Amino acid sequence: MKPSIEVATKIASVLGVSLDYLTGNTDNYLKDKSMLDRINNILSLNEKDKEHILLTIDALIRDAKTRKAYSH
């Protein structure tokens, strides 16, 4: 039995995953709705602002990985 698109969308919503993830079209999913909201907010910005934000995030991730590597 195959659910309608409306039912599948509701199932994905309840599980906190994307419809693509639910149907096996991607391995990526976000359970954290606040993180998904942040990503959507970034995507709605102009290209220059997106680039600045992503460069900052990349630097923060790099720094966190470096701290983790040196803490062991």
N, CA, C, O and CB atoms as a CASP TS submission, in Angstrom:
PFRMAT TS
TARGET T0000
AUTHOR 0000-0000-0000
METHOD Language model
MODEL 1
PARENT N/A
ATOM      1  N   MET     1       0.841  -1.184   0.000  1.00  0.00           N
ATOM      2  CA  MET     1       0.000   0.000   0.000  1.00  0.00           C
ATOM      3  C   MET     1       0.884   1.244   0.000  1.00  0.00           C
ATOM      4  O   MET     1       1.834   1.334   0.777  1.00  0.00           O
ATOM      5  CB  MET     1      -0.956   0.000   1.219  1.00  0.00           C
ATOM      6  N   LYS     2       0.578   2.182  -0.853  1.00  0.00           N
ATOM      7  CA  LYS     2       1.317   3.431  -0.936  1.00  0.00           C
ATOM      8  C   LYS     2       0.437   4.558  -0.415  1.00  0.00           C
ATOM      9  O   LYS     2      -0.698   4.724  -0.863  1.00  0.00           O
ATOM     10  CB  LYS     2       1.778   3.714  -2.392  1.00  0.00           C
ATOM     11  N   PRO     3       0.973   5.351   0.554  1.00  0.00           N
ATOM     12  CA  PRO     3       0.176   6.466   1.077  1.00  0.00           C
ATOM     13  C   PRO     3       0.110   7.609   0.061  1.00  0.00           C
ATOM     14  O   PRO     3       0.980   7.739  -0.801  1.00  0.00           O
ATOM     15  CB  PRO     3       0.768   6.973   2.410  1.00  0.00           C
ATOM     16  N   SER     4      -0.924   8.428   0.173  1.00  0.00           N
ATOM     17  CA  SER     4      -1.021   9.616  -0.673  1.00  0.00           C
ATOM     18  C   SER     4       0.098  10.576  -0.283  1.00  0.00           C
ATOM     19  O   SER     4       0.711  10.420   0.773  1.00  0.00           O
ATOM     20  CB  SER     4      -2.426  10.301  -0.536  1.00  0.00           C
ATOM     21  N   ILE     5       0.360  11.549  -1.115  1.00  0.00           N
ATOM     22  CA  ILE     5       1.405  12.529  -0.830  1.00  0.00           C
ATOM     23  C   ILE     5       1.095  13.302   0.449  1.00  0.00           C
ATOM     24  O   ILE     5       2.002  13.668   1.197  1.00  0.00           O
ATOM     25  CB  ILE     5       1.563  13.498  -2.008  1.00  0.00           C
ATOM     26  N   GLU     6      -0.183  13.547   0.693  1.00  0.00           N
ATOM     27  CA  GLU     6      -0.573  14.260   1.909  1.00  0.00           C
ATOM     28  C   GLU     6      -0.254  13.432   3.155  1.00  0.00           C
ATOM     29  O   GLU     6       0.261  13.960   4.141  1.00  0.00           O
ATOM     30  CB  GLU     6      -2.071  14.604   1.871  1.00  0.00           C
ATOM     31  N   VAL     7      -0.556  12.153   3.107  1.00  0.00           N
ATOM     32  CA  VAL     7      -0.286  11.269   4.237  1.00  0.00           C
ATOM     33  C   VAL     7       1.218  11.107   4.423  1.00  0.00           C
ATOM     34  O   VAL     7       1.709  11.136   5.551  1.00  0.00           O
ATOM     35  CB  VAL     7      -0.957   9.893   4.031  1.00  0.00           C
ATOM     36  N   ALA     8       1.954  10.937   3.326  1.00  0.00           N
ATOM     37  CA  ALA     8       3.409  10.796   3.420  1.00  0.00           C
ATOM     38  C   ALA     8       4.035  12.056   4.003  1.00  0.00           C
ATOM     39  O   ALA     8       4.969  11.974   4.800  1.00  0.00           O
ATOM     40  CB  ALA     8       4.014  10.494   2.038  1.00  0.00           C
ATOM     41  N   THR     9       3.527  13.220   3.609  1.00  0.00           N
ATOM     42  CA  THR     9       4.024  14.488   4.149  1.00  0.00           C
ATOM     43  C   THR     9       3.776  14.574   5.644  1.00  0.00           C
ATOM     44  O   THR     9       4.642  15.031   6.390  1.00  0.00           O
ATOM     45  CB  THR     9       3.362  15.673   3.439  1.00  0.00           C
ATOM     46  N   LYS    10       2.605  14.141   6.090  1.00  0.00           N
ATOM     47  CA  LYS    10       2.290  14.151   7.520  1.00  0.00           C
ATOM     48  C   LYS    10       3.183  13.171   8.285  1.00  0.00           C
ATOM     49  O   LYS    10       3.630  13.475   9.390  1.00  0.00           O
ATOM     50  CB  LYS    10       0.807  13.802   7.745  1.00  0.00           C
ATOM     51  N   ILE    11       3.438  12.018   7.713  1.00  0.00           N
ATOM     52  CA  ILE    11       4.316  11.027   8.357  1.00  0.00           C
ATOM     53  C   ILE    11       5.715  11.614   8.505  1.00  0.00           C
ATOM     54  O   ILE    11       6.321  11.516   9.572  1.00  0.00           O
ATOM     55  CB  ILE    11       4.363   9.697   7.534  1.00  0.00           C
ATOM     56  N   ALA    12       6.229  12.222   7.441  1.00  0.00           N
ATOM     57  CA  ALA    12       7.560  12.831   7.488  1.00  0.00           C
ATOM     58  C   ALA    12       7.614  13.926   8.550  1.00  0.00           C
ATOM     59  O   ALA    12       8.600  14.048   9.277  1.00  0.00           O
ATOM     60  CB  ALA    12       7.940  13.407   6.111  1.00  0.00           C
ATOM     61  N   SER    13       6.560  14.711   8.634  1.00  0.00           N
ATOM     62  CA  SER    13       6.503  15.789   9.619  1.00  0.00           C
ATOM     63  C   SER    13       6.529  15.245  11.041  1.00  0.00           C
ATOM     64  O   SER    13       7.262  15.755  11.889  1.00  0.00           O
ATOM     65  CB  SER    13       5.252  16.634   9.409  1.00  0.00           C
ATOM     66  N   VAL    14       5.742  14.222  11.304  1.00  0.00           N
ATOM     67  CA  VAL    14       5.691  13.615  12.635  1.00  0.00           C
ATOM     68  C   VAL    14       7.049  13.014  13.016  1.00  0.00           C
ATOM     69  O   VAL    14       7.471  13.096  14.170  1.00  0.00           O
ATOM     70  CB  VAL    14       4.597  12.530  12.686  1.00  0.00           C
ATOM     71  N   LEU    15       7.720  12.416  12.041  1.00  0.00           N
ATOM     72  CA  LEU    15       9.029  11.801  12.295  1.00  0.00           C
ATOM     73  C   LEU    15      10.160  12.821  12.317  1.00  0.00           C
ATOM     74  O   LEU    15      11.279  12.498  12.715  1.00  0.00           O
ATOM     75  CB  LEU    15       9.320  10.748  11.244  1.00  0.00           C
ATOM     76  N   GLY    16       9.876  14.051  11.893  1.00  0.00           N
ATOM     77  CA  GLY    16      10.900  15.087  11.878  1.00  0.00           C
ATOM     78  C   GLY    16      11.947  14.887  10.805  1.00  0.00           C
ATOM     79  O   GLY    16      13.110  15.242  10.996  1.00  0.00           O
ATOM     80  N   VAL    17      11.542  14.313   9.662  1.00  0.00           N
ATOM     81  CA  VAL    17      12.462  14.091   8.550  1.00  0.00           C
ATOM     82  C   VAL    17      11.864  14.688   7.288  1.00  0.00           C
ATOM     83  O   VAL    17      10.685  15.039   7.253  1.00  0.00           O
ATOM     84  CB  VAL    17      12.757  12.578   8.358  1.00  0.00           C
ATOM     85  N   SER    18      12.688  14.800   6.251  1.00  0.00           N
ATOM     86  CA  SER    18      12.180  15.305   4.977  1.00  0.00           C
ATOM     87  C   SER    18      11.451  14.195   4.237  1.00  0.00           C
ATOM     88  O   SER    18      11.643  13.011   4.512  1.00  0.00           O
ATOM     89  CB  SER    18      13.327  15.870   4.111  1.00  0.00           C
ATOM     90  N   LEU    19      10.627  14.594   3.311  1.00  0.00           N
ATOM     91  CA  LEU    19       9.929  13.623   2.469  1.00  0.00           C
ATOM     92  C   LEU    19      10.939  12.847   1.623  1.00  0.00           C
ATOM     93  O   LEU    19      10.759  11.652   1.387  1.00  0.00           O
ATOM     94  CB  LEU    19       8.888  14.330   1.561  1.00  0.00           C
ATOM     95  N   ASP    20      11.999  13.519   1.165  1.00  0.00           N
ATOM     96  CA  ASP    20      13.059  12.825   0.426  1.00  0.00           C
ATOM     97  C   ASP    20      13.700  11.732   1.276  1.00  0.00           C
ATOM     98  O   ASP    20      13.957  10.632   0.786  1.00  0.00           O
ATOM     99  CB  ASP    20      14.128  13.824  -0.038  1.00  0.00           C
ATOM    100  N   TYR    21      13.957  12.030   2.538  1.00  0.00           N
ATOM    101  CA  TYR    21      14.560  11.034   3.418  1.00  0.00           C
ATOM    102  C   TYR    21      13.599   9.856   3.616  1.00  0.00           C
ATOM    103  O   TYR    21      14.002   8.694   3.578  1.00  0.00           O
ATOM    104  CB  TYR    21      14.933  11.667   4.781  1.00  0.00           C
ATOM    105  N   LEU    22      12.344  10.180   3.826  1.00  0.00           N
ATOM    106  CA  LEU    22      11.335   9.148   4.056  1.00  0.00           C
ATOM    107  C   LEU    22      11.209   8.206   2.859  1.00  0.00           C
ATOM    108  O   LEU    22      10.988   7.008   3.032  1.00  0.00           O
ATOM    109  CB  LEU    22       9.984   9.793   4.357  1.00  0.00           C
ATOM    110  N   THR    23      11.346   8.739   1.662  1.00  0.00           N
ATOM    111  CA  THR    23      11.201   7.918   0.465  1.00  0.00           C
ATOM    112  C   THR    23      12.517   7.310  -0.007  1.00  0.00           C
ATOM    113  O   THR    23      12.552   6.619  -1.026  1.00  0.00           O
ATOM    114  CB  THR    23      10.605   8.739  -0.641  1.00  0.00           C
ATOM    115  N   GLY    24      13.592   7.562   0.723  1.00  0.00           N
ATOM    116  CA  GLY    24      14.879   6.965   0.392  1.00  0.00           C
ATOM    117  C   GLY    24      15.663   7.698  -0.678  1.00  0.00           C
ATOM    118  O   GLY    24      16.620   7.151  -1.226  1.00  0.00           O
ATOM    119  N   ASN    25      15.275   8.929  -0.987  1.00  0.00           N
ATOM    120  CA  ASN    25      15.970   9.699  -2.015  1.00  0.00           C
ATOM    121  C   ASN    25      17.187  10.448  -1.500  1.00  0.00           C
ATOM    122  O   ASN    25      17.927  11.035  -2.290  1.00  0.00           O
ATOM    123  CB  ASN    25      15.027  10.668  -2.634  1.00  0.00           C
ATOM    124  N   THR    26      17.408  10.438  -0.196  1.00  0.00           N
ATOM    125  CA  THR    26      18.572  11.094   0.390  1.00  0.00           C
ATOM    126  C   THR    26      18.917  10.433   1.710  1.00  0.00           C
ATOM    127  O   THR    26      18.055   9.869   2.384  1.00  0.00           O
ATOM    128  CB  THR    26      18.316  12.600   0.589  1.00  0.00           C
ATOM    129  N   ASP    27      20.187  10.509   2.069  1.00  0.00           N
ATOM    130  CA  ASP    27      20.622  10.018   3.372  1.00  0.00           C
ATOM    131  C   ASP    27      20.610  11.133   4.414  1.00  0.00           C
ATOM    132  O   ASP    27      20.756  10.875   5.609  1.00  0.00           O
ATOM    133  CB  ASP    27      22.021   9.411   3.270  1.00  0.00           C
ATOM    134  N   ASN    28      20.436  12.367   3.957  1.00  0.00           N
ATOM    135  CA  ASN    28      20.491  13.517   4.855  1.00  0.00           C
ATOM    136  C   ASN    28      19.099  13.869   5.369  1.00  0.00           C
ATOM    137  O   ASN    28      18.112  13.848   4.634  1.00  0.00           O
ATOM    138  CB  ASN    28      21.114  14.725   4.143  1.00  0.00           C
ATOM    139  N   TYR    29      19.061  14.183   6.622  1.00  0.00           N
ATOM    140  CA  TYR    29      17.821  14.666   7.207  1.00  0.00           C
ATOM    141  C   TYR    29      18.160  15.492   8.438  1.00  0.00           C
ATOM    142  O   TYR    29      19.233  15.346   9.023  1.00  0.00           O
ATOM    143  CB  TYR    29      16.869  13.488   7.566  1.00  0.00           C
ATOM    144  N   LEU    30      17.263  16.332   8.812  1.00  0.00           N
ATOM    145  CA  LEU    30      17.453  17.126  10.011  1.00  0.00           C
ATOM    146  C   LEU    30      16.320  16.836  10.970  1.00  0.00           C
ATOM    147  O   LEU    30      15.150  17.036  10.644  1.00  0.00           O
ATOM    148  CB  LEU    30      17.526  18.631   9.681  1.00  0.00           C
ATOM    149  N   LYS    31      16.669  16.366  12.144  1.00  0.00           N
ATOM    150  CA  LYS    31      15.661  16.150  13.170  1.00  0.00           C
ATOM    151  C   LYS    31      15.393  17.445  13.927  1.00  0.00           C
ATOM    152  O   LYS    31      14.301  17.659  14.455  1.00  0.00           O
ATOM    153  CB  LYS    31      16.104  15.042  14.137  1.00  0.00           C
ATOM    154  N   ASP    32      16.408  18.303  13.969  1.00  0.00           N
ATOM    155  CA  ASP    32      16.342  19.527  14.750  1.00  0.00           C
ATOM    156  C   ASP    32      15.672  20.625  13.925  1.00  0.00           C
ATOM    157  O   ASP    32      16.281  21.187  13.014  1.00  0.00           O
ATOM    158  CB  ASP    32      17.754  19.964  15.205  1.00  0.00           C
ATOM    159  N   LYS    33      14.419  20.924  14.250  1.00  0.00           N
ATOM    160  CA  LYS    33      13.660  21.908  13.487  1.00  0.00           C
ATOM    161  C   LYS    33      14.298  23.284  13.567  1.00  0.00           C
ATOM    162  O   LYS    33      14.255  24.032  12.590  1.00  0.00           O
ATOM    163  CB  LYS    33      12.225  21.972  13.984  1.00  0.00           C
ATOM    164  N   SER    34      14.888  23.641  14.699  1.00  0.00           N
ATOM    165  CA  SER    34      15.508  24.961  14.802  1.00  0.00           C
ATOM    166  C   SER    34      16.701  25.074  13.860  1.00  0.00           C
ATOM    167  O   SER    34      16.961  26.149  13.321  1.00  0.00           O
ATOM    168  CB  SER    34      15.948  25.238  16.248  1.00  0.00           C
ATOM    169  N   MET    35      17.429  23.974  13.653  1.00  0.00           N
ATOM    170  CA  MET    35      18.547  23.994  12.712  1.00  0.00           C
ATOM    171  C   MET    35      18.025  24.138  11.284  1.00  0.00           C
ATOM    172  O   MET    35      18.592  24.888  10.490  1.00  0.00           O
ATOM    173  CB  MET    35      19.401  22.712  12.849  1.00  0.00           C
ATOM    174  N   LEU    36      16.971  23.439  10.961  1.00  0.00           N
ATOM    175  CA  LEU    36      16.360  23.560   9.640  1.00  0.00           C
ATOM    176  C   LEU    36      15.861  24.983   9.398  1.00  0.00           C
ATOM    177  O   LEU    36      16.013  25.519   8.301  1.00  0.00           O
ATOM    178  CB  LEU    36      15.205  22.561   9.492  1.00  0.00           C
ATOM    179  N   ASP    37      15.264  25.594  10.427  1.00  0.00           N
ATOM    180  CA  ASP    37      14.807  26.986  10.310  1.00  0.00           C
ATOM    181  C   ASP    37      15.984  27.917  10.043  1.00  0.00           C
ATOM    182  O   ASP    37      15.884  28.828   9.221  1.00  0.00           O
ATOM    183  CB  ASP    37      14.064  27.425  11.591  1.00  0.00           C
ATOM    184  N   ARG    38      17.096  27.692  10.733  1.00  0.00           N
ATOM    185  CA  ARG    38      18.287  28.526  10.514  1.00  0.00           C
ATOM    186  C   ARG    38      18.792  28.386   9.079  1.00  0.00           C
ATOM    187  O   ARG    38      19.132  29.377   8.432  1.00  0.00           O
ATOM    188  CB  ARG    38      19.407  28.144  11.507  1.00  0.00           C
ATOM    189  N   ILE    39      18.836  27.162   8.595  1.00  0.00           N
ATOM    190  CA  ILE    39      19.303  26.930   7.227  1.00  0.00           C
ATOM    191  C   ILE    39      18.376  27.623   6.232  1.00  0.00           C
ATOM    192  O   ILE    39      18.843  28.259   5.288  1.00  0.00           O
ATOM    193  CB  ILE    39      19.383  25.415   6.924  1.00  0.00           C
ATOM    194  N   ASN    40      17.086  27.504   6.437  1.00  0.00           N
ATOM    195  CA  ASN    40      16.133  28.165   5.545  1.00  0.00           C
ATOM    196  C   ASN    40      16.281  29.681   5.593  1.00  0.00           C
ATOM    197  O   ASN    40      16.142  30.351   4.570  1.00  0.00           O
ATOM    198  CB  ASN    40      14.705  27.772   5.909  1.00  0.00           C
ATOM    199  N   ASN    41      16.560  30.225   6.774  1.00  0.00           N
ATOM    200  CA  ASN    41      16.789  31.670   6.890  1.00  0.00           C
ATOM    201  C   ASN    41      18.020  32.084   6.107  1.00  0.00           C
ATOM    202  O   ASN    41      18.006  33.109   5.425  1.00  0.00           O
ATOM    203  CB  ASN    41      16.940  32.078   8.361  1.00  0.00           C
ATOM    204  N   ILE    42      19.081  31.302   6.198  1.00  0.00           N
ATOM    205  CA  ILE    42      20.302  31.600   5.441  1.00  0.00           C
ATOM    206  C   ILE    42      20.014  31.534   3.944  1.00  0.00           C
ATOM    207  O   ILE    42      20.447  32.404   3.188  1.00  0.00           O
ATOM    208  CB  ILE    42      21.441  30.614   5.817  1.00  0.00           C
ATOM    209  N   LEU    43      19.292  30.515   3.520  1.00  0.00           N
ATOM    210  CA  LEU    43      18.990  30.350   2.095  1.00  0.00           C
ATOM    211  C   LEU    43      18.158  31.498   1.532  1.00  0.00           C
ATOM    212  O   LEU    43      18.196  31.756   0.329  1.00  0.00           O
ATOM    213  CB  LEU    43      18.262  29.044   1.871  1.00  0.00           C
ATOM    214  N   SER    44      17.414  32.184   2.383  1.00  0.00           N
ATOM    215  CA  SER    44      16.564  33.278   1.909  1.00  0.00           C
ATOM    216  C   SER    44      17.328  34.596   1.756  1.00  0.00           C
ATOM    217  O   SER    44      16.772  35.570   1.249  1.00  0.00           O
ATOM    218  CB  SER    44      15.402  33.474   2.861  1.00  0.00           C
ATOM    219  N   LEU    45      18.584  34.641   2.184  1.00  0.00           N
ATOM    220  CA  LEU    45      19.376  35.870   2.114  1.00  0.00           C
ATOM    221  C   LEU    45      19.987  36.061   0.726  1.00  0.00           C
ATOM    222  O   LEU    45      20.009  35.144  -0.095  1.00  0.00           O
ATOM    223  CB  LEU    45      20.482  35.850   3.174  1.00  0.00           C
ATOM    224  N   ASN    46      20.483  37.281   0.489  1.00  0.00           N
ATOM    225  CA  ASN    46      21.182  37.518  -0.778  1.00  0.00           C
ATOM    226  C   ASN    46      22.525  36.799  -0.756  1.00  0.00           C
ATOM    227  O   ASN    46      23.012  36.400   0.302  1.00  0.00           O
ATOM    228  CB  ASN    46      21.380  39.040  -1.031  1.00  0.00           C
ATOM    229  N   GLU    47      23.114  36.642  -1.930  1.00  0.00           N
ATOM    230  CA  GLU    47      24.328  35.829  -2.070  1.00  0.00           C
ATOM    231  C   GLU    47      25.488  36.346  -1.221  1.00  0.00           C
ATOM    232  O   GLU    47      26.223  35.549  -0.639  1.00  0.00           O
ATOM    233  CB  GLU    47      24.750  35.784  -3.523  1.00  0.00           C
ATOM    234  N   LYS    48      25.661  37.645  -1.143  1.00  0.00           N
ATOM    235  CA  LYS    48      26.771  38.219  -0.372  1.00  0.00           C
ATOM    236  C   LYS    48      26.626  37.892   1.115  1.00  0.00           C
ATOM    237  O   LYS    48      27.593  37.489   1.761  1.00  0.00           O
ATOM    238  CB  LYS    48      26.836  39.749  -0.574  1.00  0.00           C
ATOM    239  N   ASP    49      25.423  38.063   1.654  1.00  0.00           N
ATOM    240  CA  ASP    49      25.189  37.754   3.066  1.00  0.00           C
ATOM    241  C   ASP    49      25.356  36.262   3.340  1.00  0.00           C
ATOM    242  O   ASP    49      25.932  35.872   4.356  1.00  0.00           O
ATOM    243  CB  ASP    49      23.788  38.210   3.486  1.00  0.00           C
ATOM    244  N   LYS    50      24.847  35.424   2.422  1.00  0.00           N
ATOM    245  CA  LYS    50      25.015  33.972   2.570  1.00  0.00           C
ATOM    246  C   LYS    50      26.488  33.609   2.617  1.00  0.00           C
ATOM    247  O   LYS    50      26.909  32.814   3.457  1.00  0.00           O
ATOM    248  CB  LYS    50      24.323  33.221   1.418  1.00  0.00           C
ATOM    249  N   GLU    51      27.261  34.182   1.728  1.00  0.00           N
ATOM    250  CA  GLU    51      28.691  33.878   1.670  1.00  0.00           C
ATOM    251  C   GLU    51      29.386  34.263   2.971  1.00  0.00           C
ATOM    252  O   GLU    51      30.203  33.496   3.480  1.00  0.00           O
ATOM    253  CB  GLU    51      29.345  34.604   0.490  1.00  0.00           C
ATOM    254  N   HIS    52      29.078  35.431   3.517  1.00  0.00           N
ATOM    255  CA  HIS    52      29.688  35.865   4.780  1.00  0.00           C
ATOM    256  C   HIS    52      29.319  34.935   5.930  1.00  0.00           C
ATOM    257  O   HIS    52      30.171  34.567   6.738  1.00  0.00           O
ATOM    258  CB  HIS    52      29.258  37.295   5.112  1.00  0.00           C
ATOM    259  N   ILE    53      28.069  34.565   5.998  1.00  0.00           N
ATOM    260  CA  ILE    53      27.611  33.682   7.074  1.00  0.00           C
ATOM    261  C   ILE    53      28.265  32.315   6.955  1.00  0.00           C
ATOM    262  O   ILE    53      28.727  31.760   7.952  1.00  0.00           O
ATOM    263  CB  ILE    53      26.079  33.542   7.048  1.00  0.00           C
ATOM    264  N   LEU    54      28.309  31.768   5.749  1.00  0.00           N
ATOM    265  CA  LEU    54      28.891  30.439   5.559  1.00  0.00           C
ATOM    266  C   LEU    54      30.393  30.438   5.816  1.00  0.00           C
ATOM    267  O   LEU    54      30.921  29.462   6.348  1.00  0.00           O
ATOM    268  CB  LEU    54      28.608  29.938   4.148  1.00  0.00           C
ATOM    269  N   LEU    55      31.096  31.517   5.447  1.00  0.00           N
ATOM    270  CA  LEU    55      32.517  31.612   5.760  1.00  0.00           C
ATOM    271  C   LEU    55      32.741  31.633   7.271  1.00  0.00           C
ATOM    272  O   LEU    55      33.679  31.014   7.774  1.00  0.00           O
ATOM    273  CB  LEU    55      33.123  32.866   5.116  1.00  0.00           C
ATOM    274  N   THR    56      31.884  32.342   7.983  1.00  0.00           N
ATOM    275  CA  THR    56      31.979  32.392   9.446  1.00  0.00           C
ATOM    276  C   THR    56      31.709  31.021  10.049  1.00  0.00           C
ATOM    277  O   THR    56      32.428  30.581  10.946  1.00  0.00           O
ATOM    278  CB  THR    56      30.994  33.426  10.018  1.00  0.00           C
ATOM    279  N   ILE    57      30.681  30.352   9.564  1.00  0.00           N
ATOM    280  CA  ILE    57      30.360  29.006  10.062  1.00  0.00           C
ATOM    281  C   ILE    57      31.515  28.049   9.777  1.00  0.00           C
ATOM    282  O   ILE    57      31.893  27.255  10.639  1.00  0.00           O
ATOM    283  CB  ILE    57      29.053  28.477   9.415  1.00  0.00           C
ATOM    284  N   ASP    58      32.077  28.123   8.570  1.00  0.00           N
ATOM    285  CA  ASP    58      33.216  27.262   8.222  1.00  0.00           C
ATOM    286  C   ASP    58      34.388  27.484   9.174  1.00  0.00           C
ATOM    287  O   ASP    58      35.025  26.523   9.606  1.00  0.00           O
ATOM    288  CB  ASP    58      33.663  27.522   6.775  1.00  0.00           C
ATOM    289  N   ALA    59      34.675  28.744   9.505  1.00  0.00           N
ATOM    290  CA  ALA    59      35.775  29.053  10.423  1.00  0.00           C
ATOM    291  C   ALA    59      35.486  28.502  11.808  1.00  0.00           C
ATOM    292  O   ALA    59      36.382  27.955  12.450  1.00  0.00           O
ATOM    293  CB  ALA    59      36.013  30.568  10.497  1.00  0.00           C
ATOM    294  N   LEU    60      34.266  28.633  12.276  1.00  0.00           N
ATOM    295  CA  LEU    60      33.897  28.117  13.600  1.00  0.00           C
ATOM    296  C   LEU    60      33.991  26.595  13.652  1.00  0.00           C
ATOM    297  O   LEU    60      34.448  26.034  14.648  1.00  0.00           O
ATOM    298  CB  LEU    60      32.480  28.563  13.969  1.00  0.00           C
ATOM    299  N   ILE    61      33.564  25.934  12.596  1.00  0.00           N
ATOM    300  CA  ILE    61      33.660  24.469  12.528  1.00  0.00           C
ATOM    301  C   ILE    61      35.125  24.041  12.531  1.00  0.00           C
ATOM    302  O   ILE    61      35.506  23.120  13.253  1.00  0.00           O
ATOM    303  CB  ILE    61      32.941  23.928  11.260  1.00  0.00           C
ATOM    304  N   ARG    62      35.943  24.713  11.721  1.00  0.00           N
ATOM    305  CA  ARG    62      37.381  24.402  11.672  1.00  0.00           C
ATOM    306  C   ARG    62      38.011  24.557  13.060  1.00  0.00           C
ATOM    307  O   ARG    62      38.784  23.703  13.493  1.00  0.00           O
ATOM    308  CB  ARG    62      38.104  25.322  10.650  1.00  0.00           C
ATOM    309  N   ASP    63      37.675  25.651  13.753  1.00  0.00           N
ATOM    310  CA  ASP    63      38.221  25.887  15.090  1.00  0.00           C
ATOM    311  C   ASP    63      37.762  24.826  16.084  1.00  0.00           C
ATOM    312  O   ASP    63      38.551  24.371  16.913  1.00  0.00           O
ATOM    313  CB  ASP    63      37.817  27.269  15.587  1.00  0.00           C
ATOM    314  N   ALA    64      36.507  24.434  16.009  1.00  0.00           N
ATOM    315  CA  ALA    64      35.985  23.407  16.918  1.00  0.00           C
ATOM    316  C   ALA    64      36.678  22.072  16.664  1.00  0.00           C
ATOM    317  O   ALA    64      37.014  21.358  17.609  1.00  0.00           O
ATOM    318  CB  ALA    64      34.456  23.256  16.750  1.00  0.00           C
ATOM    319  N   LYS    65      36.891  21.732  15.397  1.00  0.00           N
ATOM    320  CA  LYS    65      37.586  20.477  15.075  1.00  0.00           C
ATOM    321  C   LYS    65      39.031  20.515  15.553  1.00  0.00           C
ATOM    322  O   LYS    65      39.559  19.506  16.020  1.00  0.00           O
ATOM    323  CB  LYS    65      37.541  20.208  13.563  1.00  0.00           C
ATOM    324  N   THR    66      39.666  21.664  15.439  1.00  0.00           N
ATOM    325  CA  THR    66      41.048  21.807  15.907  1.00  0.00           C
ATOM    326  C   THR    66      41.119  21.637  17.419  1.00  0.00           C
ATOM    327  O   THR    66      41.988  20.929  17.928  1.00  0.00           O
ATOM    328  CB  THR    66      41.622  23.178  15.499  1.00  0.00           C
ATOM    329  N   ARG    67      40.209  22.283  18.134  1.00  0.00           N
ATOM    330  CA  ARG    67      40.186  22.132  19.607  1.00  0.00           C
ATOM    331  C   ARG    67      39.970  20.686  19.986  1.00  0.00           C
ATOM    332  O   ARG    67      40.613  20.172  20.902  1.00  0.00           O
ATOM    333  CB  ARG    67      39.081  23.009  20.239  1.00  0.00           C
ATOM    334  N   LYS    68      39.064  20.028  19.280  1.00  0.00           N
ATOM    335  CA  LYS    68      38.789  18.608  19.577  1.00  0.00           C
ATOM    336  C   LYS    68      40.016  17.746  19.322  1.00  0.00           C
ATOM    337  O   LYS    68      40.328  16.852  20.109  1.00  0.00           O
ATOM    338  CB  LYS    68      37.610  18.096  18.728  1.00  0.00           C
ATOM    339  N   ALA    69      40.708  18.013  18.230  1.00  0.00           N
ATOM    340  CA  ALA    69      41.910  17.225  17.887  1.00  0.00           C
ATOM    341  C   ALA    69      42.999  17.402  18.944  1.00  0.00           C
ATOM    342  O   ALA    69      43.691  16.439  19.275  1.00  0.00           O
ATOM    343  CB  ALA    69      42.455  17.640  16.497  1.00  0.00           C
ATOM    344  N   TYR    70      43.161  18.599  19.474  1.00  0.00           N
ATOM    345  CA  TYR    70      44.196  18.847  20.464  1.00  0.00           C
ATOM    346  C   TYR    70      43.795  18.455  21.872  1.00  0.00           C
ATOM    347  O   TYR    70      44.642  18.388  22.762  1.00  0.00           O
ATOM    348  CB  TYR    70      44.570  20.280  20.443  1.00  0.00           C
ATOM    349  N   SER    71      42.516  18.196  22.084  1.00  0.00           N
ATOM    350  CA  SER    71      42.070  17.828  23.440  1.00  0.00           C
ATOM    351  C   SER    71      42.312  16.360  23.751  1.00  0.00           C
ATOM    352  O   SER    71      42.207  15.952  24.908  1.00  0.00           O
ATOM    353  CB  SER    71      40.593  18.141  23.608  1.00  0.00           C
ATOM    354  N   HIS    72      42.635  15.555  22.734  1.00  0.00           N
ATOM    355  CA  HIS    72      42.856  14.120  22.952  1.00  0.00           C
ATOM    356  C   HIS    72      44.250  13.843  23.296  1.00  0.00           C
ATOM    357  O   HIS    72      44.615  12.687  23.513  1.00  0.00           O
ATOM    358  CB  HIS    72      42.481  13.322  21.759  1.00  0.00           C
TER
END
